[in-house]
Amino acid sequence: MSESMLAVHPHAVKHGRFVAATEEGQVEFERQVGRNLYRRGKPLSECRSDDMAAGWIAAERAGADAYYRCMKAQASTSEVM
């Protein structure tokens, strides 16, 4: 590759929206964005598409499942008298 191809263009898009080559790829990308929003503590209202919201909700559900699984593992097996 030539150096001009490797150099960063001074007018490169900084805040553009990524678009995947396939529809399936775009869906997975938007779900990942939703998961990342959840992990960064952003509200569901930050999601800009249904696929982002689905990723956000899936991450929330996975966190709740992990929490309850840990609580169940730590629960005492003795009966209350």
Residue pairs with C-beta under 8 A, 6 or more apart in sequence:
18 29
19 26
20 26
20 28
20 29
26 51
27 51
30 49
30 51
30 52
30 55
31 51
31 52
31 54
31 55
31 58
32 55
33 52
33 55
34 47
34 51
34 52
34 53
34 54
34 55
34 56
34 57
34 58
34 59
35 55
35 56
35 58
35 59
37 46
37 47
37 52
37 55
37 56
38 55
38 56
38 59
38 60
38 63
39 59
44 53
44 56
44 57
47 53
47 55
47 56
